[in-house]
Amino acid sequence: MADLLSGHAGTGPSDDAALPAYLQALGIPGLIDLHVHFMPQNVLDKVWAFFDSAGERAGAPWPINYRLGEAQRVATLRQLGVIAYGTLNYAHRPSMAA
């Protein structure tokens, strides 16, 4: 494994478009993303608004890089080489899950 990574240590892909080739060069068939949010639009809007204002609370911006519709987010995951993902949709208030 060390030999496989020796030419890549500290030099990850420079942008999203370079990620699939980088994974291929490492012999990795794809990625698994365990932190993907798919939720009703009204909830997603509130989550995005929370992060839009996070800079005020945290002292540094926390931008949402993939503020896209569901179909576009799924397509982006595929383009990045994500072969499996689990969606995070959590009910954090009473009766919200219904």
Secondary structure, DSSP 8 states (H G I E B T S, - for coil): -HHHHHTTTT---SSGGGHHHHHHHHT---EEEEEE----HHHHHHHHHHHHTHHHHHSS----TT---HHHHHHHHHHTTEEEEEE-----STT---
